[in-house]
Amino acid sequence: MSNNIPQDRGHLLTEQQLEASHDLDIQDVNQLLTTINRQDQLVPQVVEQAIPEIGRFVSDVVASMQQGGRLVYIGAGTSGRLGVLDASECPPTFCCDPGEVVGIIAGGDGSLRKSSEGKEDDEHGGIAALTELKLDAKDALLGIAAGGTTPYVWGALAYAKTCGAVTGMLCCVALPKPLPVEVDHLITLPVGPEVVTGSTRMKAGTATKLALNMISTSVMVQHGKAWGNLMVDVKATNAKLRDRAARILAKQCQLDRADAFTLLDQSGGLVKVALVMHHLKLSPQQASERLAEVDGKLGSLLGRPII
């Protein structure tokens, strides 16, 4: 019987009661919203303190991807959903292959819409997912667990170590040493107790989303996916993206809107290719070849963009 009693997690910061919200159930709507908002304002400061370790992880990910490796996020519940969300945004934003940044959630894609929280207790579940992915030494794995105790995540990290992959753990509590797995990078975002006690979809989720935004964006920018702050490594596949692409081309090539769309169509909808075609007077194939020679870094060919 005692074997079925779960571990006491009451010591975790995310499980503590927040004094500022002790009367949450009797606050009116505006008071309630203000309480939540004031706590949310603390989150960016916490993330800022973690920038040095986030930076070290990003540098290792960049090196891994230069060898043909992947960035893989793995988590359960909210943490897993946030990883999948960030990974799924990379292809449309940076025109990268969907396999370059991968999000894995305990319970599979069905868990994105319907909770399957029991899956997080299976330490072998993450191993199975990574085995199917064929994780290897060229890859980087970031485990995500707000409370830092998820067996699914730690099991996956242990397996990743045996593969020789770069390993990182992102959590929202200070973890006692020794860690269950000695990861290469420990990113700690101690946002403190939640407005609703234990609801880590709130401040912890916000902190996690901010950190993942920083990680994926920094990795992609390091790979030449931006020119200045322009989203140039994008394939214009819908009306919004075609409009954005045409505005970039119109400004950077000093073209009217109609000519910008003509150039965009000639490039196959690839903004980077279109820019090189125009400025260096090349064919689409020649422009693609020149970009490949400089690892896609547009600044190496065209200098700085017009602001």
C-alpha positions in Angstrom: 0.0 0.0 0.0 2.8 2.4 0.9 4.4 1.9 -2.5 1.4 3.8 -4.0 2.0 6.9 -1.9 3.6 9.6 -4.2 6.7 11.5 -3.2 6.0 14.6 -1.1 6.7 17.6 -3.4 5.6 20.2 -0.8 9.1 21.6 -0.5 9.1 22.8 -4.1 8.8 26.5 -4.6 6.1 26.0 -7.2 4.0 24.1 -4.6 4.2 26.9 -1.9 1.2 29.2 -1.2 1.6 32.8 -2.4 0.8 35.3 0.3 -0.3 37.9 -2.2 -3.1 35.7 -3.5 -4.3 34.2 -0.2 -7.7 35.9 -0.6 -8.0 35.2 -4.3 -11.5 33.7 -4.0 -13.0 36.8 -2.6 -11.2 39.3 -4.9 -13.4 41.1 -7.5 -12.5 40.7 -11.1 -10.2 43.7 -11.4 -8.4 42.8 -8.2 -7.9 39.3 -9.4 -6.5 40.4 -12.8 -4.2 42.9 -11.0 -2.9 40.2 -8.7 -2.1 37.9 -11.7 -0.6 40.8 -13.7 1.7 41.9 -10.8 3.1 38.4 -10.4 3.6 38.1 -14.2 5.7 41.3 -14.2 8.3 39.5 -12.0 8.9 36.8 -14.6 11.1 38.6 -17.2 13.5 39.6 -14.4 13.9 36.0 -13.4 14.6 35.0 -17.0 17.1 37.7 -17.3 19.1 36.2 -14.5 19.4 33.0 -16.4 20.8 34.5 -19.6 24.4 33.4 -19.0 23.4 29.7 -18.8 20.8 30.0 -21.6 23.6 31.5 -23.7 25.9 28.6 -23.0 23.2 26.1 -24.0 22.5 28.1 -27.2 26.2 28.0 -28.1 26.3 24.3 -27.8 23.1 23.9 -29.8 24.5 26.1 -32.6 27.6 23.9 -32.7 25.5 20.7 -32.8 23.3 22.0 -35.6 26.4 23.0 -37.6 27.2 19.3 -37.6 23.8 18.4 -38.8 22.2 17.9 -35.4 18.8 18.8 -34.1 17.4 20.7 -31.1 14.9 18.5 -29.3 12.5 19.7 -26.6 10.9 17.1 -24.3 8.4 17.6 -21.5 5.0 16.6 -20.1 1.8 18.6 -19.7 2.2 22.3 -20.0 6.0 22.0 -20.4 5.6 19.6 -23.2 3.0 21.7 -25.0 5.3 24.8 -24.8 8.1 22.8 -26.3 6.0 21.6 -29.2 4.6 25.1 -29.7 8.1 26.6 -30.0 9.3 23.9 -32.3 6.3 24.1 -34.6 6.8 27.9 -35.1 10.4 27.5 -36.4 9.6 26.3 -39.9 7.2 29.1 -40.9 9.4 31.8 -39.2 12.8 30.7 -40.3 12.2 28.4 -43.3 14.0 25.5 -41.5 13.2 21.9 -42.0 10.5 20.6 -39.5 13.0 18.1 -38.3 15.6 20.6 -37.2 13.7 21.7 -34.0 11.5 19.0 -32.6 9.1 19.0 -29.7 8.1 15.8 -27.9 5.3 15.7 -25.3 4.5 12.8 -23.0 1.6 10.9 -24.4 2.2 12.0 -28.0 0.4 14.6 -30.0 -3.0 13.6 -28.5 -1.8 15.2 -25.3 -1.6 18.6 -26.9 -5.4 18.9 -26.7 -6.4 16.4 -24.0 -4.5 16.0 -20.7 -2.7 12.8 -20.1 -0.7 13.8 -17.1 -0.2 10.2 -15.9 2.3 9.8 -18.7 4.8 12.0 -17.0 5.5 9.3 -14.4 6.8 6.8 -17.0 10.5 7.3 -17.0 10.8 4.9 -20.0 8.3 6.8 -22.1 10.8 9.5 -23.1 13.4 6.9 -24.0 11.0 5.3 -26.4 10.3 8.6 -28.1 14.0 9.5 -28.4 14.8 6.0 -29.7 12.1 6.5 -32.4 13.7 9.8 -33.2 17.1 8.2 -33.5 18.7 10.7 -31.2 22.5 10.7 -31.5 25.7 12.6 -30.5 25.0 15.4 -33.0 21.8 16.4 -31.3 20.9 18.6 -28.3 18.1 17.7 -25.9 16.4 20.2 -23.6 14.2 18.6 -20.9 11.5 20.9 -19.6 9.8 20.4 -16.3 8.6 23.3 -14.1 9.0 21.4 -10.8 12.1 19.6 -12.0 10.9 16.2 -10.9 9.2 14.6 -13.9 10.4 11.0 -14.4 9.6 11.1 -18.1 12.0 14.0 -18.6 14.8 12.7 -16.5 14.6 9.3 -18.1 14.9 10.9 -21.5 17.9 13.0 -20.3 19.6 9.9 -19.0 19.2 8.2 -22.4 20.5 11.3 -24.2 23.7 11.1 -22.1 24.3 7.6 -23.3 23.9 8.8 -26.9 26.5 11.6 -26.4 24.0 14.3 -27.1 24.2 17.8 -25.5 21.8 17.8 -22.6 20.0 20.6 -20.8 17.3 20.9 -18.2 14.9 23.8 -17.9 13.0 24.1 -14.6 11.4 26.7 -12.4 12.8 25.6 -9.0 16.3 25.3 -7.5 17.2 21.6 -7.7 19.2 19.9 -5.0 22.4 18.2 -5.9 23.3 15.7 -7.0 20.8 15.9 -9.9 19.1 12.7 -11.1 21.2 13.1 -14.3 24.3 15.3 -14.5 23.1 17.4 -17.5 25.5 19.7 -19.4 23.3 22.8 -18.8 20.9 23.5 -15.9 18.6 26.5 -16.7 16.8 27.5 -13.5 13.9 30.0 -13.6 12.7 30.3 -10.0 9.6 32.4 -10.5 8.2 31.5 -7.0 4.8 30.4 -5.8 1.9 30.6 -8.3 -1.2 32.8 -7.9 -3.2 29.5 -7.9 -1.0 27.2 -5.8 0.8 24.7 -7.9 -0.6 25.9 -11.2 2.6 26.0 -13.1 0.9 26.9 -16.4 1.0 30.4 -15.0 4.3 32.1 -14.1 6.3 29.0 -14.7 4.7 28.5 -18.1 5.3 32.2 -19.0 9.0 31.9 -17.9 9.4 28.7 -19.9 7.8 30.3 -23.0 10.1 33.4 -22.8 13.2 31.1 -22.4 12.2 28.9 -25.4 11.6 32.0 -27.5 15.1 33.2 -26.7 16.7 29.8 -27.3 15.1 29.0 -30.7 15.4 32.6 -32.0 19.0 33.0 -31.0 19.9 29.6 -32.5 18.2 30.5 -35.8 19.8 34.0 -35.9 23.2 32.5 -35.4 22.5 30.3 -38.4 21.9 33.3 -40.6 18.1 33.2 -40.5 17.8 37.0 -40.1 19.3 40.0 -41.8 19.5 42.8 -39.3 16.1 42.1 -37.6 14.3 41.2 -40.8 12.6 37.8 -41.3 14.4 37.1 -44.6 14.6 33.3 -44.4 11.0 32.8 -44.9 9.0 31.2 -47.7 6.0 33.4 -48.6 3.3 30.8 -48.6 0.2 32.8 -47.6 -1.2 36.3 -48.0 0.4 37.7 -44.8 3.8 36.3 -45.5 3.6 37.4 -49.2 2.8 40.9 -48.0 5.7 41.0 -45.5 8.1 39.6 -48.0 7.1 42.1 -50.6 7.5 45.0 -48.2 11.0 43.8 -47.3 11.9 43.6 -51.0 10.4 46.9 -51.8 12.4 48.7 -49.1 15.7 46.8 -49.4 15.7 46.8 -53.2 14.1 50.2 -53.7 11.2 48.8 -55.8 7.6 49.6 -56.1 5.1 47.1 -54.6 4.3 45.5 -58.0 7.9 45.0 -58.9 8.6 43.6 -55.4 5.9 40.9 -56.0 7.4 40.1 -59.4 10.8 39.6 -57.9 9.3 37.5 -55.1 7.6 35.2 -57.6 10.8 34.9 -59.7 12.6 33.7 -56.6 10.1 31.0 -55.8 8.8 32.9 -52.9 12.2 32.9 -51.1 13.1 36.3 -49.8 16.8 35.7 -49.3 17.1 34.4 -52.8 15.2 37.4 -54.2 17.5 39.9 -52.4 20.6 38.2 -53.8 19.1 38.0 -57.2 18.4 41.7 -57.3 21.5 43.1 -55.7 24.0 40.8 -57.4 22.1 40.4 -60.7 22.0 36.6 -60.5 19.5 33.9 -61.5 17.6 32.1 -58.7 19.9 29.1 -58.9 23.0 31.3 -58.9 21.7 33.2 -55.9 21.0 30.0 -54.0 24.5 28.8 -54.7 26.0 32.0 -53.4 24.0 31.8 -50.3 25.1 28.3 -49.7 28.7 29.4 -50.0 28.3 31.8 -47.0 26.1 29.4 -44.9 23.0 31.5 -45.7 24.4 34.6 -44.0 23.0 37.4 -46.1 25.2 40.1 -44.5 28.3 38.4 -45.9 27.0 39.1 -49.5 25.0 42.3 -49.1 26.3 44.1 -46.1 23.9 45.8 -43.7 20.1 46.3 -44.5 18.4 49.6 -44.9 16.8 50.6 -41.6 
